[in-house]
């Protein structure tokens, strides 16, 4: 009789999860696809980073299951280190390749710095996991050390002294933000989500400081985004620290909150923006928003959609109040109403006026974050009302004190607009799959994730191994995105796919499979991976 061999078990002592392996397989397919397109020493670094992140991910999973992680992370998901670690390096690689083709050396070097920064931040997260794992995982340490040595050696001989200092500055900011925000916000992130979100914030903060000190010239809309993001983060850190020592739910604290918000906005954010753009920020913003008749129509249309979204929230809460159970949660289809509203918001903006959409999304992000501060700190008079209204739309990913899913939805739709290197796009041909880059959020989240969720929950029967997602939902998602691409070709005359249909189909399929297997925030992860694949 033949002896049966047990399934492979990693050093952690935990069996390999089929869903985690499938997620890793999709990520490796994306990494190898980008490697085949770029094929230089930096893409080899990305492959080495992916291999070490795959092994270290199991160490993070073990720490989470045993409760030995340094901070309190979200427990309803795996660590997600591998998919999160690859976002910044892969985006930097495709940016470098695109700007090199366009003949823009500044942004080509900028792409290399983005890739190097992403690798440095990911390696730090790996070292943190290995440092607190007991017993010390010698095999994984050897693999991580070898991959880290390769990356450091190549980057040392590729980056200038100034670029190395810039990478180290971002890494230092990232370390401090990890210690501060993960302590103040327990259970809001997985290790991978913390790596992705805090790494991006660290990079943005460093870029803003650098540009403020060098008085560099640039597009005012770019400075507007940088100042708003950094200003809102600093505001959150300030009030989180302050309200540790005082009750935030009193009227005195609420009045102080509103006064300090005005002081920070008028005394710090606006002067900072004025220093960067050399104009009055408020006058510039008003002139920008109402510059053309098309913009006025778009703003009126978006105001109507925002009103509709508010009415949906009020109607669903009134429906809950009239029902017997006060713990009623909105069904999946109801939550996806907001995805349809967001698609109806972004598509006209992409087609008719992308700069306006860029600025409007930035303003909307600031409003969302401010309202979340009001809800989280119970600031009067809206704090308790917002808590009651938004509790209806919570899901298992909102396990911490913050409600972030709606902010992630906005980020997922906006990042493809914000991250396009416009100087390269102006010179480079927008033909082929790259023409769909601004639509990455619409396709991945607005259409793909929405259709997969609705059809999978209502008609799905065949489940992907190890997940709650269904085969029918994924296939319907791919088909819906293909139909959406056809509609984009019809209604957006600026899009010319130039016979790159196979790459587009493969990109959509890979991201749809990632949606089926990942336990991370798909509103944030899926658009970034589709953006990377389309840019390549």
C-alpha positions in Angstrom: 0.0 0.0 0.0 1.4 3.4 -1.0 2.0 5.8 1.9 0.1 9.1 1.6 2.3 12.2 2.0 0.8 15.0 4.2 0.2 18.5 2.5 3.2 20.9 2.7 3.3 23.0 5.9 5.4 26.2 6.1 7.7 27.0 8.9 4.9 28.7 10.8 3.2 25.4 11.5 0.0 26.5 9.9 -1.3 24.7 6.7 -1.2 26.5 3.5 -4.5 28.2 2.7 -5.9 27.6 -0.8 -7.3 31.1 -1.0 -4.0 32.7 0.0 -2.1 30.5 -2.5 -4.5 31.5 -5.2 -4.2 35.2 -4.3 -0.4 34.8 -4.4 -0.6 33.1 -7.8 -2.5 36.0 -9.3 0.0 38.5 -7.8 2.9 36.6 -9.1 1.3 36.5 -12.6 1.0 40.3 -12.5 4.6 40.7 -11.3 5.9 38.4 -14.0 3.8 40.1 -16.7 5.3 43.5 -15.7 8.8 41.9 -15.5 8.4 40.6 -19.1 7.4 44.1 -20.3 10.1 46.1 -18.5 12.9 43.5 -18.2 15.6 45.4 -16.5 17.4 45.2 -13.2 14.6 47.0 -11.4 12.0 44.4 -12.5 14.3 41.7 -11.2 14.3 43.5 -7.9 10.5 43.4 -8.0 10.5 39.6 -8.6 12.9 39.1 -5.6 10.7 41.3 -3.4 7.6 39.2 -4.4 9.4 36.0 -3.4 10.5 37.2 0.0 7.0 38.8 0.6 5.4 35.5 -0.1 7.4 33.8 2.6 7.1 36.6 5.1 3.4 36.8 4.7 3.0 33.5 6.5 4.9 34.9 9.4 2.5 37.8 9.7 -0.4 35.4 9.4 1.0 33.4 12.3 1.5 36.5 14.4 -2.1 37.6 13.8 -3.5 34.2 14.7 -1.5 34.0 17.9 -2.2 37.6 18.8 1.5 38.4 19.0 1.6 41.2 16.5 3.0 44.5 17.8 -0.3 46.4 17.1 -4.0 45.4 16.9 -4.8 44.6 13.2 -8.0 43.7 11.5 -8.7 40.0 12.2 -11.2 39.2 9.5 -8.5 38.9 6.8 -5.0 37.5 6.3 -2.0 39.8 6.5 -2.1 40.7 2.8 1.6 41.5 2.8 2.3 40.2 -0.7 -0.3 42.0 -2.7 0.3 45.3 -0.8 4.1 45.1 -1.1 4.0 45.0 -4.8 1.8 48.0 -5.6 4.3 50.8 -5.2 7.3 49.0 -6.8 5.2 47.9 -9.8 3.6 51.3 -10.2 7.1 52.9 -10.1 8.3 50.5 -12.8 5.5 51.1 -15.2 5.8 54.9 -14.6 9.5 54.7 -15.4 8.9 52.7 -18.6 6.1 55.0 -19.8 8.0 58.2 -19.1 11.2 56.8 -20.7 9.2 56.1 -23.9 7.8 59.7 -23.7 11.3 61.1 -23.4 10.7 62.7 -19.9 13.9 62.0 -17.9 12.6 63.7 -14.7 9.6 61.5 -14.3 11.6 58.5 -15.4 13.9 59.0 -12.4 10.8 59.8 -10.3 9.4 56.4 -11.2 12.6 54.7 -10.1 12.4 56.6 -6.7 8.8 55.4 -6.3 9.8 51.8 -7.0 12.8 52.0 -4.6 10.7 53.6 -1.9 8.0 50.9 -2.2 10.7 48.2 -1.9 12.2 49.8 1.2 8.9 50.2 3.0 8.0 46.5 2.1 11.4 45.3 3.4 10.9 47.2 6.6 7.5 45.4 7.2 9.2 42.1 6.5 12.0 42.8 8.9 9.4 43.8 11.6 7.5 40.5 11.2 10.7 38.4 11.3 12.1 40.3 14.3 9.1 39.5 16.5 8.5 35.9 15.3 9.5 33.2 17.8 11.2 30.9 17.2 13.3 32.8 14.7 12.4 31.5 11.2 15.9 30.8 9.8 14.9 29.7 6.3 12.6 32.8 5.8 15.3 35.1 7.2 17.8 33.7 4.7 15.4 34.2 1.8 14.5 37.7 2.9 18.2 38.6 3.5 19.1 37.4 0.1 16.3 39.3 -1.6 17.0 42.4 0.4 20.7 42.2 -0.3 20.0 42.0 -4.1 17.6 45.0 -3.9 19.9 47.1 -1.8 22.9 46.4 -4.0 21.1 47.2 -7.2 19.5 50.4 -5.8 22.8 51.5 -4.4 24.4 51.5 -7.8 21.3 53.0 -9.5 20.2 55.9 -7.3 21.9 59.2 -6.7 22.8 60.3 -3.2 19.9 62.7 -3.2 17.5 59.9 -4.3 18.8 57.6 -1.6 18.3 60.3 1.0 14.7 60.8 -0.3 14.0 57.1 0.1 15.4 57.1 3.6 13.3 60.1 4.5 10.1 58.4 3.4 11.1 55.2 5.3 11.6 57.3 8.5 8.2 59.0 8.1 6.6 55.6 7.5 8.1 54.2 10.7 6.8 57.1 12.8 3.4 57.0 11.2 3.2 53.3 11.9 3.9 53.8 15.6 1.4 56.7 15.9 -1.6 55.7 13.7 -1.6 52.0 14.4 -1.6 52.7 18.1 -4.4 55.3 17.8 -6.5 53.3 15.3 -6.5 49.6 16.4 -8.2 47.0 14.1 -8.6 49.4 11.2 -6.0 47.8 9.0 -4.4 44.6 8.1 -0.5 44.7 7.9 -0.8 44.9 4.1 -3.4 47.7 4.2 -1.2 49.6 6.7 1.8 49.2 4.4 -0.2 50.5 1.4 -2.0 53.4 3.1 0.7 54.6 5.4 3.4 54.1 2.8 1.5 56.3 0.4 0.9 59.0 3.0 4.6 59.0 3.9 5.5 59.4 0.3 3.0 62.3 -0.2 4.2 64.0 3.0 7.8 63.8 1.9 7.0 65.1 -1.6 5.1 68.1 -0.1 8.0 69.0 2.3 10.5 68.6 -0.6 8.6 70.8 -3.0 7.9 73.4 -0.2 11.6 73.7 0.5 12.8 73.8 -3.1 10.1 76.2 -4.3 9.6 73.9 -7.3 7.1 74.9 -10.0 4.2 72.6 -10.8 0.6 72.3 -11.6 -1.6 73.9 -8.9 -4.0 70.9 -8.9 -1.1 68.6 -7.9 -0.1 70.9 -5.0 -3.8 71.1 -4.0 -4.0 67.3 -3.7 -0.7 67.1 -1.7 -1.7 69.9 0.8 -5.2 68.5 1.3 -4.1 65.0 2.0 -1.3 66.0 4.4 -3.5 68.6 6.1 -6.3 66.1 6.8 -3.8 63.5 8.2 -2.1 66.1 10.4 -5.5 67.3 11.6 -6.5 63.7 12.5 -3.2 63.1 14.4 -3.6 66.4 16.3 -7.2 65.8 17.4 -6.5 62.1 18.2 -3.7 63.1 20.5 -5.7 65.9 22.1 -8.8 63.9 22.8 -6.8 61.3 24.7 -6.7 63.9 27.5 -10.3 65.3 27.2 -13.8 64.1 26.5 -14.6 64.8 22.8 -18.4 64.4 23.2 -19.0 67.6 25.2 -20.2 70.9 23.7 -17.0 72.6 24.9 -14.8 70.0 23.1 -17.0 70.3 20.0 -16.7 74.1 19.9 -12.9 73.8 20.4 -12.8 71.2 17.5 -14.5 73.5 15.1 -12.4 76.5 16.1 -9.2 74.6 15.8 -10.3 73.3 12.4 -10.7 76.8 11.2 -7.3 77.8 12.7 -5.6 74.9 11.0 -7.3 75.5 7.7 -6.9 79.3 7.6 -3.6 79.5 9.4 -1.7 76.5 8.1 -3.3 74.8 5.0 -4.2 77.9 3.0 -0.9 79.7 3.6 1.0 76.5 2.7 -1.0 76.2 -0.5 -0.5 79.9 -1.3 3.3 79.5 -0.8 3.3 76.6 -3.4 1.0 78.0 -6.1 1.9 81.7 -5.7 -1.8 82.6 -5.8 -4.7 83.2 -3.5 -6.0 79.6 -3.0 -9.6 80.5 -2.6 -9.8 82.8 -5.6 -7.8 80.2 -7.7 -10.2 77.5 -6.6 -13.3 79.5 -7.5 -11.9 80.5 -10.9 -11.0 76.9 -11.6 -14.3 75.4 -10.7 -16.4 77.9 -12.7 -13.9 78.4 -15.6 -16.2 77.0 -18.3 -19.9 76.4 -18.9 -19.2 72.7 -19.0 -17.8 72.7 -15.5 -20.9 74.5 -14.2 -23.1 71.8 -15.7 -20.9 69.0 -14.3 -20.9 70.6 -10.8 -24.7 70.9 -10.9 -25.0 67.2 -12.1 -22.7 66.0 -9.3 -24.6 68.0 -6.7 -27.8 66.2 -7.9 -26.0 62.8 -7.5 -24.7 63.8 -4.0 -28.3 64.7 -3.0 -29.5 61.3 -4.3 -26.8 59.5 -2.2 -27.9 61.3 0.9 -31.5 60.5 0.2 -30.6 56.8 -0.1 -29.0 56.9 3.3 -31.9 58.6 4.9 -34.5 56.3 3.3 -32.6 53.2 4.4 -32.4 54.4 7.9 -36.0 55.3 8.0 -36.7 51.8 6.8 -34.6 50.4 9.6 -36.5 52.6 12.2 -39.8 51.2 11.0 -38.7 47.6 11.2 -38.7 45.6 14.4 -34.9 44.9 14.5 -32.7 47.8 15.3 -29.6 45.8 14.3 -30.8 45.6 10.7 -27.9 45.8 8.2 -28.3 47.1 4.6 -28.2 44.2 2.0 -25.4 43.9 -0.5 -27.5 45.4 -3.4 -28.4 48.4 -1.3 -24.7 49.1 -0.5 -23.9 48.8 -4.2 -26.2 51.7 -5.0 -23.4 53.9 -4.1 -21.1 52.2 -6.6 -23.6 53.0 -9.3 -23.8 56.6 -8.2 -20.0 56.9 -8.2 -19.8 55.4 -11.7 -22.4 58.0 -12.9 -20.2 60.6 -11.2 -16.8 59.7 -12.6 -17.6 58.7 -16.2 -18.8 62.2 -17.4 -15.9 63.8 -15.5 -13.4 61.5 -17.3 -15.0 62.1 -20.7 -15.5 65.9 -20.5 -13.1 67.5 -17.9 -10.5 65.4 -16.1 -8.8 68.3 -14.3 -12.2 69.3 -12.8 -12.7 65.7 -11.7 -9.2 65.7 -10.2 -10.0 68.7 -8.0 -13.5 67.7 -7.2 -12.4 64.3 -6.0 -9.8 66.0 -3.8 -12.5 68.2 -2.2 -14.7 65.2 -1.7 -11.9 63.3 0.0 -11.4 66.2 2.4 -15.1 66.3 3.2 -15.3 62.5 3.7 -12.4 62.6 6.1 -13.7 65.6 8.0 -17.1 64.0 8.5 -15.4 60.8 9.7 -13.5 62.8 12.3 -16.9 64.4 13.4 -18.4 60.9 13.6 -15.4 59.2 15.3 -14.9 62.0 17.9 -18.7 62.4 18.4 -18.5 66.1 17.7 -21.7 68.0 18.2 -24.1 68.6 16.6 -23.7 65.9 13.9 -21.4 63.3 15.5 -24.1 61.0 17.0 -26.4 61.4 13.9 -23.6 60.3 11.6 -22.9 57.3 13.8 -26.5 56.2 13.6 -26.9 56.8 9.9 -23.7 55.1 8.8 -23.9 52.1 11.1 -26.5 50.6 8.7 -23.9 50.3 6.0 -21.1 48.7 8.0 -19.6 45.3 7.0 -17.0 43.0 8.4 -14.1 45.2 7.2 -15.2 48.0 9.4 -14.1 46.3 12.6 -12.1 49.2 14.0 -13.2 52.6 15.4 -13.1 54.2 11.9 -15.5 53.6 9.0 -13.2 53.6 6.0 -15.0 51.7 3.2 -16.6 54.7 1.7 -13.3 56.6 1.8 -11.6 53.5 0.1 -14.3 53.6 -2.6 -13.5 57.2 -3.3 -9.8 56.5 -3.4 -10.2 53.5 -5.6 -12.1 55.6 -8.2 -9.8 58.6 -7.9 -6.3 57.1 -7.8 -6.2 56.3 -11.5 -7.0 60.0 -12.2 -4.5 61.4 -9.6 -1.6 59.0 -10.4 -1.4 59.5 -14.2 2.0 61.2 -15.0 0.4 63.9 -17.1 3.7 65.3 -18.6 4.4 61.8 -19.9 0.8 61.3 -21.1 0.9 64.5 -23.1 3.9 63.3 -25.1 3.2 59.6 -25.2 0.6 58.1 -27.4 -2.6 57.3 -25.5 -3.4 54.4 -27.9 -3.7 50.8 -26.7 -4.6 49.7 -23.2 -3.1 52.8 -21.7 -6.1 54.8 -23.0 -8.2 53.0 -20.4 -6.0 54.0 -17.4 -8.3 56.8 -16.2 -11.2 54.2 -16.3 -9.3 51.7 -14.1 -11.4 52.6 -11.0 -14.6 52.6 -12.9 -13.9 49.2 -14.4 -12.5 47.4 -11.4 -14.7 48.8 -8.6 -17.6 50.6 -10.2 -18.5 47.8 -12.6 -16.5 44.7 -11.8 -16.7 44.5 -8.0 -20.4 45.6 -8.1 -21.5 43.1 -10.6 -19.6 40.3 -9.0 -21.1 41.1 -5.6 -24.7 41.4 -6.8 -24.7 38.4 -9.2 -22.6 36.2 -6.9 -24.8 36.8 -3.9 -28.1 36.3 -5.8 -27.3 33.6 -8.4 -23.9 32.2 -7.6 -23.7 28.5 -6.7 -20.2 27.3 -7.6 -17.8 28.8 -5.0 -14.1 29.4 -5.6 -12.1 27.0 -3.3 -11.6 28.5 0.2 -13.7 31.6 -0.4 -17.3 32.8 -0.3 -16.9 34.3 -3.8 -18.6 32.4 -6.7 -17.5 31.4 -10.1 -20.7 33.0 -11.6 -20.0 36.3 -10.0 -16.4 36.4 -11.3 -17.4 35.5 -14.9 -20.3 38.0 -14.9 -17.8 40.6 -13.6 -15.4 40.0 -16.5 -18.2 40.1 -19.0 -19.6 43.3 -17.6 -16.2 45.0 -17.7 -15.8 43.9 -21.4 -19.2 45.4 -22.2 -18.1 48.6 -20.3 -14.9 48.8 -22.4 -17.0 48.6 -25.6 -19.3 51.4 -24.3 -16.2 53.5 -23.5 -15.0 53.1 -27.1 -18.4 54.3 -28.3 -18.8 57.3 -26.1 -15.2 58.5 -25.6 -13.7 59.5 -28.9 -10.3 59.9 -27.3 -9.9 56.2 -26.6 -8.1 54.1 -29.2 -7.3 50.6 -28.0 -5.1 49.9 -31.1 -5.8 46.1 -31.1 -4.5 45.5 -27.6 -7.6 43.5 -26.8 -5.8 40.4 -25.5 -3.8 42.4 -22.9 -7.0 44.2 -21.8 -8.9 40.9 -21.4 -6.0 39.4 -19.5 -5.7 42.4 -17.2 -9.5 42.4 -16.4 -9.4 38.6 -15.8 -6.4 38.8 -13.5 -8.0 41.6 -11.4 -11.3 39.8 -11.3 -9.6 36.7 -10.0 -7.8 38.8 -7.4 -11.2 40.1 -6.3 -12.4 36.6 -5.8 -9.5 35.5 -3.6 -8.3 38.6 -1.7 -9.5 39.4 1.8 -8.0 42.9 1.6 -9.9 46.1 0.9 -10.8 45.4 -2.7 -12.0 49.0 -3.3 -8.4 50.1 -2.9 -6.4 47.1 -4.2 -8.2 46.2 -7.4 -8.0 49.6 -9.2 -4.3 49.9 -8.4 -3.6 46.5 -10.0 -5.7 47.2 -13.0 -4.0 50.7 -13.3 -0.6 49.0 -13.2 -1.5 46.4 -15.9 -3.1 49.0 -18.2 -0.1 51.4 -17.9 2.3 48.6 -18.8 
